Amino acid sequence: MRPNIILIQPKIGDMDMFLDNPAPPLGLLCSATLLCGKMDIRIVDQRTEPDWRASLAAALDEKTAAVGITCMVGGIIVNAIEAAREVRRLTKAPIVWGGPAPSVMPEGLVSHELVDYLVEGEGEAAFSALALALASGTEPGPIPGVWWNKDGKTGGLPQGEPLDLGKLPMVPYHLVDMRKYMQSYLGEPMLYYQSSRGCPNKCSYCYNTVSSKARWRALSPERVIKELKELKERYGFSLVYFLDDNFFTDHKRAFHIFSGLKELGLGSVMQGVGTETLERMSDSDMDFLEAAGLRRISVGIDSGCDRVRSQVINKHGDMRHVRAQLARFRGRKTIFSCPMMIGLPTETPAEMRETMDFAIEILGMGRNFRMPQLLIYTPCPGTELFSKAEAAGARFPSRLEDWISYEVSFSHMHEDQPQYKDRLERISFLSKFLDRKMNDYRSNSTVVKGVYNILKLIAWARLRTGFLHPLPEMTLYKFLNGSGPKS
C-alpha cells in the first residue's frame, strides 16, 4: 500500500446561492499535480459531502503521511478550523495549511495550534517536496515556501521564484468526480481552467502582486488546446471558464488559443481584463472573439472615481477613458461584467456615490452589461494598499480566527465610523441584486429565482432613494444562502 495524502476543501463562508454547483477545488488539485503516481491522493470536500467527517475518517489510515487544508480569509476559516480539529482528533498525521490566507501571512499563522506545516505561495513544488519527505519518515529539510511549527518553535523559508507552468503536468481533474463541479452558464456546462498565472499590472490592492510578484507566466497555446481537447472528450463540457489573472497579456497567444477553441467548438468565459486590454482590441478583433465563442469577459473597473483610481488603487485610465472603452461594446453578443469596489482607504462618501452612480450607469449601457456587486474593499496583507493603511494606523488581525469576518460583504476599514460601516454593508448587499446574473447562471431553484427577482425590484428602489433601513431582505437572503447551492 502506497502512502497517501488527504486534502480537505472547506465550505466557503459566503456561499453563492445563484450557482447550481460549486467550483472544482482547483487549488487542491494543483497542489497534488506533482504527487500523482507517487502517492495516493484522497480529497474530502465539505461543500459536496454532507457527512464529510465520515468521509475523512474513511480516507485516513496508517499510511496517511499528512492532511492538507486550503484556506482563504473570511468565513471559510471557521470550517477549515473545524476540519483541522477533526483531523487532530482522528490521527497524529501532520496538518499542512495552504492557500491564499497562509500565503500572505505565513509567519503570523504558522504558530497556530492546529498548524504543523504551512505552504506559502504556489504549492505544486513546495507541497510535493514536503509530502514526499513526510511519507518517507524523514524530517523535512529546508524547503522554499514551507514553514513549520514544532515543540513551540516555528520557522521556515519564504516562497521561491514563481513556477514555470510549462514544466508542470496537467492539473489532475480525475482526482474528483467532475460531475459535482460542472456549473452551467447561459445553459451550457462549463469547466474551470487556468492557462496562465500572474499579471504585469501593479494595482495597489491586488493579491497577485504578492502571490506572483507581478510576473505573468503562461502555458503555450498548443498545450492549452491539447489539454482542453482531452478534457472535453473526458467531461463533455461546451464552455471553458478561464481563471487567468490577465489572459490577454500576450495578444498573439490569446488569439491563437481562440482559434483552437473555435476548432474544438468550445465557448469561453474570461475572468479578468483591464480597460487597457479593451483599448488594444479593434472591432474586428471582437468580431473574431465572438465568432470563436466568447460569452463573457470580466472588466476590472474597480472604482468610478478618478482620484481613487489614480491615487489609491493605481488603475489605468481616467473615467473618460473607461466610458469610451465600454461604450464601444454596446449591443455586442458578449456579456461585459464590471465588478467594482467601495470602502477603499481615503474614499469619501461623495466618491463612493460616484462609484455607485457609475455602477448604475453601466447597467444602463445595454443588456450585455453586468455589475455583479459593489464589493467592499478587503485588505490583503503584503499589498501596497495594505501597507499604506497599516502605516496610517489601521490595525489588522494577528490570529487566524480574527480573519474570519474579512469577507467582501463586510467593512474592515471603518470600525471607528459605525454608521458609515453599516451603510457600506447595506449598499454592498443590495448591489447583489441589480443585474441579470440570475438569467445567466440559471439556478435550478425556482424559489431562489423568485426571491431574486423580488429583491431586484426592491434593491433598485432602495439604492435610488437611499432608503436602507430596515433591511429584512438581508435576513431572508442569509436564510436561503445557508441552505441553498454551494460555491
C-alpha positions in Angstrom: 0.0 0.0 0.0 1.4 3.4 -1.0 1.5 6.3 1.4 -1.4 8.7 0.9 -2.2 12.4 1.4 -5.7 13.7 2.4 -6.7 17.1 1.0 -9.6 19.0 2.5 -11.7 21.7 0.8 -13.6 23.6 3.5 -17.0 25.0 2.8 -16.9 28.7 1.7 -18.2 31.2 4.2 -20.4 33.4 2.0 -21.9 30.9 -0.4 -23.4 31.9 -3.8 -27.0 30.9 -4.0 -27.1 31.7 -7.7 -24.9 28.7 -8.8 -26.1 25.2 -9.3 -22.8 23.5 -8.4 -19.6 24.5 -6.6 -16.4 25.3 -8.4 -13.9 22.5 -8.5 -11.2 22.5 -5.8 -8.5 23.6 -8.2 -6.2 24.8 -5.5 -6.1 21.3 -4.1 -5.8 19.7 -7.5 -2.9 21.9 -8.4 -1.1 21.1 -5.1 -1.4 17.4 -6.0 -0.1 17.8 -9.5 3.5 16.5 -8.8 2.3 13.8 -6.4 0.1 11.8 -8.7 1.7 8.4 -9.3 3.9 8.8 -6.3 1.2 8.8 -3.6 -2.5 8.2 -3.3 -4.4 11.4 -3.2 -7.7 11.5 -1.4 -9.9 14.6 -1.4 -12.6 15.5 1.1 -14.9 18.4 0.1 -17.1 19.8 2.7 -19.2 21.5 0.0 -20.3 18.3 -1.7 -20.2 15.7 1.1 -23.0 16.1 3.7 -21.2 13.8 6.1 -17.6 15.0 5.4 -16.5 13.7 8.8 -17.3 10.1 7.9 -15.6 10.6 4.5 -12.5 12.0 6.3 -12.5 9.1 8.8 -12.8 6.6 5.9 -9.9 8.2 4.0 -7.5 8.2 6.9 -5.3 5.1 7.6 -1.9 4.1 8.9 -0.3 5.1 5.6 -1.6 8.7 5.7 1.5 10.9 5.6 -0.2 14.3 6.1 -3.5 16.1 5.8 -3.6 19.3 3.7 -6.2 22.1 4.2 -6.7 25.0 1.8 -7.9 28.3 3.2 -8.8 31.9 2.2 -9.5 34.7 4.6 -13.2 35.0 5.6 -15.9 32.7 6.8 -14.1 29.7 5.3 -11.7 29.8 8.2 -14.5 28.6 10.6 -14.9 25.5 8.5 -11.2 25.0 8.0 -10.6 25.1 11.7 -13.4 22.7 12.3 -11.8 20.3 9.8 -8.4 20.7 11.4 -9.8 19.9 14.8 -11.5 16.7 13.4 -8.2 15.7 11.8 -6.4 16.2 15.1 -9.0 14.0 16.9 -8.7 11.2 14.4 -5.0 11.0 13.6 -1.4 12.0 14.5 -0.6 12.8 10.9 0.7 16.3 10.5 -1.7 19.1 9.3 -0.4 21.2 6.4 -2.2 24.5 5.6 -2.0 26.2 2.2 -3.9 28.7 0.0 -4.3 32.5 0.0 -4.6 33.1 3.7 -1.5 31.2 4.8 0.4 32.5 1.8 0.0 36.2 2.7 0.7 35.9 6.4 2.9 32.7 6.9 4.9 34.0 9.8 1.8 35.0 11.8 -0.3 31.9 11.1 2.3 29.1 11.4 2.3 29.4 15.2 -1.4 28.3 15.4 -2.0 25.2 17.5 -3.6 23.4 14.5 -0.8 24.1 12.1 2.1 21.7 11.8 3.3 22.9 8.4 2.3 25.8 6.2 2.9 26.2 2.4 3.4 29.8 1.2 2.6 30.7 -2.4 2.3 28.2 -5.3 2.0 24.8 -3.8 3.0 22.3 -6.5 6.7 22.1 -5.9 6.8 23.0 -2.2 3.9 20.8 -1.1 5.2 17.9 -3.2 8.7 18.1 -1.6 7.2 18.3 1.9 4.7 15.4 1.3 7.4 13.1 -0.1 9.7 13.8 2.9 6.9 13.1 5.4 5.9 9.9 3.6 9.5 8.7 3.8 9.5 9.2 7.5 12.4 11.7 7.4 12.5 15.2 8.9 11.9 17.6 6.0 14.8 19.8 5.3 14.6 23.5 4.4 12.1 23.9 1.5 11.4 27.3 -0.1 7.8 28.2 0.8 7.5 25.7 3.7 7.1 26.8 7.3 7.0 24.5 10.3 5.6 24.6 13.9 7.2 22.0 16.3 7.6 21.9 20.1 6.6 25.5 20.5 9.1 26.7 17.9 8.4 28.0 14.4 10.5 28.7 11.3 10.6 28.3 7.6 11.7 29.8 4.3 9.8 32.3 2.1 8.4 31.1 -1.2 10.8 30.7 -4.1 10.5 32.2 -7.6 7.2 31.8 -9.4 6.9 28.4 -11.1 7.4 27.7 -14.8 3.9 26.4 -15.7 5.2 24.7 -18.8 7.2 22.3 -16.6 4.2 21.1 -14.6 1.9 18.2 -15.6 -1.7 18.8 -16.4 -3.9 19.5 -13.4 -5.3 16.1 -12.2 -9.0 16.7 -12.6 -9.5 12.9 -12.4 -9.0 13.0 -8.6 -12.5 14.3 -8.1 -15.9 13.5 -9.6 -16.2 16.4 -12.0 -20.0 15.9 -12.4 -20.3 17.5 -9.0 -18.5 20.6 -10.1 -19.8 21.3 -13.6 -21.5 24.6 -13.4 -23.9 25.9 -16.1 -23.6 29.3 -17.7 -26.1 30.5 -20.3 -27.4 27.0 -20.2 -24.1 25.3 -21.1 -21.9 23.1 -18.9 -18.7 24.9 -18.0 -15.2 23.7 -16.9 -12.8 25.8 -14.9 -9.3 26.0 -16.4 -6.2 28.1 -15.9 -3.8 28.8 -18.8 -1.7 31.4 -17.2 -0.9 33.0 -13.8 0.1 36.4 -12.7 -0.4 39.9 -14.1 2.1 42.6 -15.1 -0.2 45.3 -13.8 0.5 46.7 -10.3 -2.8 47.5 -8.8 -2.1 48.5 -5.2 -4.9 46.3 -3.7 -4.2 43.1 -5.6 -3.2 39.8 -4.1 -1.5 39.0 -7.4 1.3 41.4 -6.6 2.2 39.2 -3.7 1.4 35.7 -5.0 3.0 36.0 -8.4 5.2 39.1 -7.8 3.5 40.8 -10.7 5.0 38.3 -13.1 2.9 36.7 -15.9 3.6 33.1 -16.8 1.7 31.0 -19.3 1.2 27.6 -20.9 1.9 27.5 -24.7 -1.2 27.9 -26.8 -0.5 24.4 -28.3 -0.6 22.9 -24.9 -3.7 24.7 -23.8 -5.6 23.5 -26.9 -4.3 19.9 -26.5 -5.4 19.8 -22.8 -8.8 21.3 -23.5 -9.4 18.8 -26.3 -8.6 15.9 -24.0 -10.7 17.4 -21.2 -13.7 18.0 -23.5 -13.6 14.3 -24.6 -13.5 13.2 -21.0 -16.1 15.5 -19.4 -18.3 16.7 -22.3 -18.5 20.5 -21.4 -19.1 23.2 -24.0 -17.7 26.3 -22.2 -14.3 27.0 -20.6 -14.0 29.4 -17.7 -10.5 30.8 -17.9 -9.3 31.6 -14.4 -6.3 33.5 -15.7 -5.4 36.7 -13.9 -4.9 38.5 -17.2 -5.5 36.2 -20.2 -4.8 38.9 -22.9 -1.3 39.8 -21.7 0.1 38.3 -24.8 -2.3 39.3 -27.6 -0.9 36.9 -30.2 -1.0 33.9 -27.8 -4.6 34.7 -26.8 -5.9 34.8 -30.4 -4.0 31.6 -31.1 -5.9 29.9 -28.3 -9.2 31.3 -29.5 -8.6 29.9 -32.9 -8.1 26.5 -31.3 -11.3 26.9 -29.2 -13.3 27.6 -32.3 -12.0 24.4 -34.0 -12.9 22.5 -30.8 -16.4 24.0 -30.7 -15.8 25.4 -27.2 -17.1 28.7 -26.0 -15.3 30.7 -23.3 -15.8 32.9 -20.3 -12.9 35.2 -19.3 -12.2 36.1 -15.7 -10.2 39.3 -15.7 -9.0 42.0 -18.1 -8.5 45.7 -17.8 -9.6 48.6 -19.9 -6.1 48.7 -21.4 -6.9 45.3 -22.9 -10.1 46.6 -24.4 -8.2 49.5 -25.8 -6.0 47.1 -27.7 -8.9 45.3 -29.3 -10.3 46.5 -32.6 -13.8 45.9 -33.7 -12.6 43.1 -36.0 -10.8 41.6 -33.0 -14.1 41.5 -31.1 -15.9 40.1 -34.1 -13.4 37.3 -34.2 -13.6 36.6 -30.4 -17.4 36.4 -30.6 -17.3 34.1 -33.6 -14.9 32.0 -31.6 -17.4 31.7 -28.8 -16.5 34.4 -26.2 -19.6 34.5 -24.0 -18.5 36.8 -21.2 -15.5 39.0 -20.3 -14.9 40.5 -16.8 -13.5 44.0 -16.9 -11.9 45.3 -13.7 -13.3 48.8 -13.4 -13.0 48.8 -9.6 -13.9 52.4 -9.0 -15.9 55.1 -10.7 -13.9 58.0 -9.2 -10.8 59.4 -10.9 -9.0 60.3 -7.7 -9.5 56.9 -6.2 -8.4 55.2 -9.5 -5.2 57.1 -9.9 -4.1 57.9 -6.3 -5.4 54.9 -4.3 -5.6 51.8 -6.4 -3.3 52.6 -9.3 -5.7 51.8 -12.2 -5.1 52.5 -15.9 -7.1 55.3 -17.4 -9.5 58.0 -16.2 -13.2 57.7 -16.2 -13.5 59.4 -19.6 -11.3 56.6 -20.9 -13.3 53.9 -19.1 -16.6 55.2 -20.5 -15.2 55.4 -24.0 -13.9 51.8 -23.9 -17.1 50.3 -22.5 -19.3 52.3 -25.0 -17.5 50.6 -27.9 -19.1 47.3 -26.9 -22.7 48.3 -26.6 -25.0 45.8 -28.3 -22.4 43.0 -28.6 -23.3 39.4 -28.1 -20.5 39.1 -25.4 -21.5 40.0 -21.9 -19.3 42.6 -20.2 -19.2 42.1 -16.4 -17.8 45.0 -14.5 -17.0 44.3 -10.8 -16.4 47.4 -8.6 -15.3 48.2 -5.0 -16.4 50.6 -2.3 -15.0 51.4 1.1 -11.4 51.9 -0.1 -8.9 53.8 2.1 -9.4 57.6 2.0 -12.6 57.2 -0.2 -15.1 59.8 0.8 -18.9 59.3 0.9 -19.2 61.5 -2.2 -16.6 59.4 -4.1 -18.4 56.2 -3.1 -21.6 57.8 -4.5 -19.6 58.3 -7.8 -18.9 54.6 -8.0 -22.5 53.7 -7.1 -23.7 56.0 -9.9 -21.3 54.6 -12.4 -22.4 51.0 -11.5 -26.0 52.0 -12.3 -24.8 53.8 -15.5 -23.0 50.6 -16.6 -26.3 48.6 -16.3 -28.0 51.2 -18.4 -25.5 50.7 -21.3 -27.3 47.7 -22.6 -28.5 44.2 -22.0 -25.0 42.8 -22.4 -23.6 44.7 -19.4 -23.4 43.4 -15.8 -22.3 44.8 -12.5 -22.2 41.7 -10.2 -21.8 43.5 -6.9 -20.3 46.5 -5.2 -17.6 44.6 -3.2 -16.3 46.1 0.0 -12.5 46.5 -0.1 -10.9 43.7 1.9 -7.2 44.5 2.8 -4.8 41.8 1.6 -1.5 41.5 3.6 1.6 42.2 1.6 0.0 44.5 -0.9 0.9 48.2 -1.3 -2.5 49.4 -0.1 -2.4 47.2 3.0 1.0 48.6 3.9 -0.2 52.1 3.5 -3.3 51.5 5.6 -1.2 49.9 8.3 1.3 52.8 8.3 -1.7 55.2 8.6 -2.8 53.5 11.8 -5.1 50.7 10.7 -4.9 47.6 12.9 -5.2 44.1 11.4 -5.6 40.7 12.9 -2.7 38.7 14.1 -4.6 35.4 14.8 -6.2 33.1 12.3 -9.6 33.3 13.9 -9.7 37.1 13.7 -9.6 36.9 9.9 -13.0 35.1 9.9 -15.0 38.3 9.3 -12.9 39.5 6.4 -15.4 38.9 3.6 -16.0 41.2 0.7 -19.5 42.0 2.0 -18.3 43.5 5.3 -16.3 46.6 6.0 -13.0 46.3 7.9 -11.6 49.8 7.4 -14.2 51.9 9.2 -14.6 50.3 12.6 -14.4 53.9 14.1 -17.3 55.0 11.9 -20.0 52.5 12.7 -22.7 54.4 10.8 -20.6 54.6 7.6 -19.6 50.9 8.1 -23.2 49.9 8.3 -24.1 51.9 5.2 -21.3 50.3 3.2 -22.5 46.8 4.1 -26.2 47.6 3.3 -25.2 49.0 -0.1 -23.0 46.1 -0.9 -25.7 43.6 0.0 -28.4 45.3 -2.1 -26.0 45.6 -5.1 -26.0 41.8 -5.5 -29.5 42.1 -7.0 -29.1 44.8 -9.6 -28.1 43.0 -12.8 -29.3 40.0 -14.8 -27.0 37.3 -13.4 -29.8 35.0 -12.4 -30.7 34.6 -16.1 -27.1 33.9 -16.9 -26.5 31.2 -14.4 -30.0 29.7 -14.4 -30.0 28.4 -10.8 -32.0 25.2 -10.6 -34.1 26.6 -7.7 -37.4 28.3 -8.7 -37.6 29.6 -5.2 -34.2 31.3 -5.4 -35.2 32.8 -8.8 -38.4 34.2 -7.5 -36.8 35.7 -4.4 -34.0 37.2 -6.6 -36.5 38.9 -8.9 -38.4 40.4 -6.0 -35.2 41.6 -4.3 -34.0 43.1 -7.6 -37.0 45.5 -7.7 -36.5 46.4 -4.0 -32.8 46.9 -4.4 -33.1 49.3 -7.3 -35.7 51.3 -5.4 -33.6 51.4 -2.2 -30.3 52.4 -3.8 -32.0 55.1 -5.9 -33.8 56.6 -2.9 -31.2 55.9 -0.2 -33.9 54.2 2.0 -31.7 51.5 3.6 -33.4 50.9 7.0 -34.8 48.5 8.0 -33.5 45.7 5.7 -35.4 42.4 6.3 -34.2 41.2 2.9 -30.8 40.6 4.3 -32.2 38.1 6.9 -34.1 36.3 4.1 -31.1 36.1 1.9 -28.9 34.7 4.7 -31.5 32.0 5.4 -31.7 31.0 1.7 -27.9 31.2 1.2 -27.2 28.9 4.2 -29.4 26.2 2.8 -29.0 26.7 -1.0 -26.5 25.7 -3.6 -22.9 25.9 -2.5 -20.0 27.8 -4.1 
